[in-house]
């Protein structure tokens, strides 16, 4: 499946790998059929089970398409959303579970949704009848809107109903898309009426339900979990740029000289998109590569047992003359001059 060129960083935003493993388990993915499930990604069956943090939207989207092909279940988003219990959502799930009531759960979900799904943006409104949880739509070029919205709204229903110990039947679900052929699955899985061809994706929860207490309410646990989520959000704010994604890639593979084509291929995007996005972030690929090499070389030079030529080899330079020329460009002096300048 060819991914759209969105021109922004959306495709590099990440999703908890837990959700991907849940989908694999529900579809009965094993070593034999994993290649079909992971087609058009750089993931393997082994990597799938080693992922302990996040997977990019770039890799998630083809997997959604592959999953729909493999399972012949058009309502896959609804089915998986129903399986996402509170504990599936990590620290966000703990925040929701330990909140005092449904109203607080909704507010905390809006605040911390990006902890597990970076690209997910939600808002909370209130009218005389409902608390209205609304998904802020993805860029138009991102496929599978229907499936993603089904999964998100169904999982919110599951989490809230788990917390209060009963089904919510007097709410309302609004969907942008037309009534699908599998509309009976909506009636089976979603416990409140559904409306289609609406302006926004929404889950409307009756006002009186908002005051319903959570069975698992625990204030000390809530405060602890919120601190964890705040820390994760702060980390996202600092690292959610293509520049930092590339820096991480280079640092993890420091013994190889990466071209911008190599980086684009590793990130499942085009060279043109990488260059354009970096320009919008105020840098170039060459400046990032030079900066990373300069940082690594500086740290290696502090070790007495490494020669200059050996350092060049460790960061991917097979020709010592090329490395020494690059060194002078990075530091404005030769390696010998640099070492002399560092002596007390």
Residue pairs with C-beta under 8 A, 6 or more apart in sequence:
1 39
1 40
1 61
1 62
1 65
1 66
3 11
3 58
3 61
3 62
3 268
3 269
4 11
4 141
4 142
4 143
5 141
5 269
5 270
5 272
5 273
6 139
6 141
6 142
7 273
7 276
7 277
8 139
8 277
9 240
9 241
9 242
9 277
10 57
10 119
10 138
10 139
10 142
11 56
11 57
11 58
11 61
11 268
11 269
12 56
12 57
12 58
12 242
12 245
12 267
12 269
13 56
13 57
13 118
13 119
13 240
14 53
14 54
14 55
14 56
14 57
14 118
15 54
15 55
15 56
15 57
15 60
15 116
15 117
15 118
15 119
16 53
16 54
16 89
16 90
16 116
16 117
17 48
17 51
17 52
17 53
17 54
17 55
18 88
18 89
18 90
18 116
19 80
19 84
19 88
19 116
19 117
20 48
20 51
20 55
20 60
20 63
21 48
21 49
21 51
22 80
22 83
22 84
22 88
23 63
23 67
23 76
23 80
24 34
24 37
24 48
26 79
26 80
26 83
27 37
27 67
27 70
27 71
29 37
29 45
29 48
30 45
31 45
33 70
34 44
34 45
34 48
35 45
36 66
36 69
36 70
37 63
37 66
37 67
37 70
38 44
38 45
38 48
38 63
38 66
39 62
39 66
40 62
40 66
41 59
41 62
41 63
41 268
42 59
42 266
42 268
43 51
43 55
43 59
43 63
54 118
56 267
56 268
57 118
57 119
57 142
58 267
58 268
58 269
59 268
61 142
61 143
61 144
64 76
64 143
64 144
64 147
64 148
65 143
65 144
67 76
68 74
68 76
68 147
73 79
74 180
74 181
74 182
74 185
75 150
75 180
75 182
75 185
75 186
75 189
76 147
77 146
77 147
77 148
77 149
77 150
77 151
77 154
78 150
78 151
78 154
78 185
78 186
78 189
78 190
79 185
79 189
80 151
80 154
80 155
81 150
81 151
81 152
81 153
81 154
81 155
81 157
81 158
81 189
82 154
82 155
82 158
82 189
83 158
84 151
84 154
84 155
84 158
84 159
85 93
85 158
85 159
85 162
86 93
86 94
86 96
86 97
86 159
86 162
86 163
86 216
87 93
87 97
89 96
89 116
89 159
90 115
90 116
91 115
91 225
91 228
91 229
91 232
92 109
92 112
92 113
92 115
92 116
92 229
93 159
94 221
94 222
94 224
94 225
94 228
95 108
95 112
95 222
95 225
95 226
95 229
96 105
96 108
96 109
96 159
96 163
97 159
97 162
97 163
97 214
97 216
98 214
98 216
98 217
98 218
98 219
98 221
98 222
98 225
99 105
99 108
99 163
99 214
99 217
99 222
100 213
100 214
100 217
100 219
100 222
101 210
101 211
101 212
101 213
101 214
101 217
102 131
102 160
102 163
102 164
102 205
102 209
102 210
102 211
102 212
102 214
103 131
103 210
103 211
105 159
105 160
105 163
105 214
106 124
106 131
106 133
106 205
106 210
107 124
108 226
109 122
109 133
109 156
110 122
110 123
110 124
110 133
111 229
112 226
112 229
112 233
113 120
113 121
113 122
114 120
114 121
114 233
114 236
115 229
115 232
115 233
115 236
117 152
118 236
118 240
119 138
120 135
120 152
121 135
121 136
122 133
122 134
122 135
122 136
122 152
123 133
123 134
123 136
124 131
124 132
124 133
124 134
125 131
125 132
125 134
126 132
126 207
128 207
129 204
129 206
129 207
130 171
130 172
130 204
130 205
130 206
130 207
131 204
131 205
131 206
131 207
131 209
131 210
132 202
132 203
132 204
132 205
133 153
133 156
133 202
133 203
133 204
133 205
134 200
134 201
134 202
135 149
135 152
135 153
135 200
135 201
135 202
137 145
137 176
137 200
137 201
138 145
138 148
145 176
145 177
146 175
146 177
146 180
149 175
149 176
149 177
149 201
150 175
152 201
153 173
153 190
153 201
153 202
153 203
154 189
154 190
156 203
157 168
157 190
157 191
157 192
157 203
160 168
160 205
160 209
161 167
161 168
161 191
163 214
163 215
163 216
164 209
164 212
164 213
164 214
164 215
165 215
167 191
168 191
168 192
168 205
168 206
168 209
169 191
169 192
170 192
170 206
171 191
171 192
171 203
171 204
171 205
171 206
171 209
172 192
172 193
172 194
172 195
172 202
172 203
172 204
173 186
173 190
173 192
173 193
173 194
173 195
173 202
173 203
173 204
174 194
174 195
174 198
174 199
174 200
174 201
174 202
174 203
174 204
175 194
175 195
175 196
175 197
175 198
175 201
176 197
176 198
176 199
176 200
176 201
177 196
177 197
178 196
178 197
179 196
179 197
180 186
183 194
186 194
187 194
192 204
238 244
239 245
239 248
241 281
242 274
242 277
242 278
242 281
243 278
243 281
243 283
243 288
245 267
246 263
246 274
246 278
246 285
246 288
247 288
247 291
247 292
249 258
249 263
249 266
249 267
250 258
250 288
250 289
250 292
251 292
251 296
254 292
254 296
254 314
254 315
254 316
255 314
255 315
255 316
256 316
257 315
257 316
257 317
258 289
260 271
260 274
260 275
260 285
261 271
263 274
263 285
264 270
264 271
264 273
264 274
267 274
274 285
275 284
275 285
278 284
278 285
278 288
290 326
290 329
290 330
293 315
293 326
293 330
294 330
294 331
296 315
297 311
297 315
297 327
297 330
300 306
300 311
300 314
300 315
301 311
301 335
301 338
301 339
301 342
306 314
308 320
308 323
308 324
308 327
308 335
309 320
309 323
311 323
312 320
312 322
312 323
312 324
312 327
315 323
317 323
317 326
324 334
324 335
327 334
327 335
327 338
328 334
331 338
333 341
